[in-house]
Amino acid sequence: MYLLLKAVISGVVVAAASEIARRSTLLGAILISLPLTSILALVWLYRDTGDADQIASLSWSILWVIVPSLVFFVVLPLALGKGLGFNLALPIACAATVVAYGVWVFAARRIGIDL
């Protein structure tokens, strides 16, 4: 039951953000740019474990992977701007982001950053 409650609350937050974005792209972008999923995950993890060290570790890990996640927001509008349909541009942007994560993690580990 608890897992279902977490899923419903998380889903409502995402649905509300997408509905706001339909009405105002600027307001939607501001709301969506908030780390809502990170906040929800941190809240659920803390509620489940009560472990502040685990929360801190997850927070640092999230911080380290923000940079490669930005690749998605560069590739998607570029692909759409080149005339690719959304159904093709989205997986291309996702694939580019996966590659960026891989490169980022590899490079971070090579210079001694433990993710």
HELIX and SHEET records of a PDB file:
HELIX    1   1 TYR A    2  ARG A   23  1                                  22    
HELIX    2   2 THR A   25  SER A   33  1                                   9    
HELIX    3   3 LEU A   36  THR A   49  1                                  14    
HELIX    4   4 ALA A   52  TRP A   64  1                                  13    
HELIX    5   5 ILE A   66  GLY A   81  1                                  16    
HELIX    6   6 PHE A   86  ARG A  110  1                                  25    
END                                                                             
